């Protein structure tokens, strides 16, 4: 079983996704009255999102407060795959034909560029998003990583990236972390593609997938136990400079509903927040209280997109067979949920979403 969680969500599909942490605390998001957009996009950063709305795929930039900035009507079957760290470029994908078709949309000029070639997964590089990182092998889980120009020209092949799951570029753009062909996490130079070092697996764990940056050098990773009788994934803290990984969630309870363990961990001003995993359905968020996890006030069919400060951004409609309906923000200080886009705020559902977040 692989742990795979991308920065974009189309029809709410996640690898080891949700844990059914059912709770009486679950609440229904409400819609705030957001100010009307001026038509000119302001500077964008963490907490912004790129979404497609409705059957005609209206590409829209959504602010952390829910203000909508319509960009371009893409048409049916187009979904957001990735958004650049500055929010100025959005990669959109159409799977309706025999092969996936990708375009890059400049959200300020509303111009589009066809991305030539076929890859399993594509994302923008950090920090400017002026290049792309792509995983080849469209029909298998074993592929290699490449750096591309915005027109799809291969600039660099990353050495030893047989699996290449995770594709986590450093925030300064100098290095790339992924799961290498050895089964360990590895660090490659972004300019040359040369492997700089391999990082050790935690004792008793393997098949780690990088998740998000904690700071300039440290990141979190979700790892699966090597003992096939165990099912609990755990989150660890890694340093790209080397050294042993540090467990972040292994002391927490994994009994009963928590048998699938944890995918990620964030330190927030209101306490430590973790993402719990299951074999199917929504991955759930909770606040650590000793060795237990108290579920956050989120609907049962929701799953996280990003944690920024004291806000958890998530989408609704993340069941095994359900479609995305909306994206919302939970304020960890007040417990209040606000719908930012989709049903509950608009007359159309959100069909795909990617967050502007250079930490992922």
Secondary structure, DSSP 4 states (H G I P E B T S, - for coil): ------SEEESS--SS-B-----TT----EE--PPPP-SS-----TT-EEEEETTTTEEEEE-TT--EEEEEE--TTEEEEEE-TTSSEEEEEE-SSSS-EEEEEETTTTEEEEE-S--SEEEEPSSS--SEEEE--TTSS---EEEE-TTS-EEEE-TT-SS-EEEEE-TTSSEEEEE-TTSSEEEEETTT--EEEEEPPPTTEEEEEEEEESSSSEEEEEEEESSTT---BEEEEEETT----EESSTTS--SGGGTTBEEEEEEETTEEEEEEB-SSSB-EEEEEETTEEEEPS--TTEEEEEEETTEEEEEE--STTPPP-EEEEEETTT--EEEEEEBTTBSS-EEEEEE--TT-
